[in-house]
Amino acid sequence: MIYLDSAASYPVLPEVKASLIEAFELYYANSSSSHLLGEQVLKSIDKVREKLADEIGAYPSEIVFTSGATESNNIAFKSLLPSSLMASNKKHIVIGATEHKCIFAICDYLKGSGYDISIVMPNTQGIIESRSVEKVIREDTILVSVMHVNNELGTVNPIAEIGEICFKRGVLFHSDVAQSFCKISIDVDEMNVDMMSFSAHKIGGPKGIGAVYIRDLRKRDITPVIHGAGQEQGVRGGTIAAPLILGFGTAIDAFPRHYQTLSKSNIRSYLLEQLKASKINFKVNGNRDVLPHIISLTLPDTNASLLIRDNEQRLCLAQGSACSSKDIEASHVLTALGLTREQAEQTFRISFTNDITYENINYLVSAIKKAAN
Ligand SMILES: *Cc1c(COP(=O)(O)O)cnc(C)c1O
């Protein structure tokens, strides 16, 4: 199988696998227990907390481990807003049109509690521009949320610029960095971010673990998303998932090396060259400065369903339209870029791992060629 869907989930790195096995064997105690083993588990969790905090220029006390970026996004939107410290008459939220689906689901829910949502459209290159965000901020805006790197295009949004605007206007700023963490550098102060969401399985860590950064967490009045026995500073109850956290920590250490290998291979440009050489009609969505592991390709002269069907056993590809129940729904990211439904159906998000080879790309290109209309 040629795996071309690392943006959906990156295969677990060998280093992570080893540390998970070790953690399941040795760190089985409950980190809340006051005996020696419990304390060892707690210490090892806090080392990962420090590592993650260091990586983004934050304090360990500002990191809460969660089940992943979806939960972190939920916490960012639902835990801070109802708190009494916030002016209760501020009920306006601004999000980018290219956010991850879960952000839209959270906003739909918040609409029911009287929040008004503004959606900022990207430019033709798929970028959420800071001036577009600035235009919609109002007196009653409480929160702006714009992701760092887009998961369908690989485009990088100007987070520091948007953060500066939010800071000046006294608006909370959240960024989902699931696709950029450990790929490009992140600094919560330079970016003026108040909250940030992370996911381990996008960097070769295990699924079901992630984190949320909340600036000055200790001073804030937070509504728990999961009420429990006080774990994670009361934000998220439940026994802390020590083995998964240790695997996440190993991924933070190991992933950048693997990603460098991937970047150096220039696999993205190789694919584009081969498409040209094979005279395949294609269009790349997003701008030039995308991350090297991801490419969004529209193939106007290719029979998309034939390509998928013929290669079911060989290629793991993400199509630009997701089958939700029986209806095919065009990706909201692609339609925000102005693609028609038909164009979205002819669009593939191809995302690489460090194991990808030039032969894999040759296979992909010949498969596309064979599926010509
Ligand atoms: C994958 C992804 C998520 C969801 O992360 P989970 O850890 O699977 O909940 C959220 N946002 C972005 C940008 C993602 O790529």
The ligand as a Tripos MOL2 file, in Angstrom:
@<TRIPOS>MOLECULE
LIG
   15    15     1     0     0
SMALL
NO_CHARGES

@<TRIPOS>ATOM
      1 C1         -6.3690   16.2190   12.5050 C.3       1 LIG1
      2 C2         -6.7620   17.5760   12.8410 C.ar      1 LIG1
      3 C3         -7.6400   17.8370   13.8910 C.ar      1 LIG1
      4 C4         -8.2520   16.7340   14.7240 C.3       1 LIG1
      5 O1         -7.3060   16.2020   15.5850 O.3       1 LIG1
      6 P1         -7.6570   14.9510   16.5210 P.3       1 LIG1
      7 O2         -6.4550   14.8260   17.4010 O.co2     1 LIG1
      8 O3         -7.8100   13.7820   15.5900 O.co2     1 LIG1
      9 O4         -8.8770   15.2640   17.2650 O.co2     1 LIG1
     10 C5         -7.9590   19.1430   14.1650 C.ar      1 LIG1
     11 N1         -7.4450   20.1460   13.4460 N.ar      1 LIG1
     12 C6         -6.5990   19.9350   12.4260 C.ar      1 LIG1
     13 C7         -6.0410   21.0910   11.6830 C.3       1 LIG1
     14 C8         -6.2300   18.6430   12.0880 C.ar      1 LIG1
     15 O5         -5.4090   18.4390   11.0640 O.3       1 LIG1
@<TRIPOS>BOND
     1     1     2 1
     2     2     3 ar
     3     2    14 ar
     4     3     4 1
     5     3    10 ar
     6     4     5 1
     7     5     6 1
     8     6     7 2
     9     6     8 1
    10     6     9 1
    11    10    11 ar
    12    11    12 ar
    13    12    13 1
    14    12    14 ar
    15    14    15 1
@<TRIPOS>SUBSTRUCTURE
     1 LIG1         1 GROUP 0 **** ****
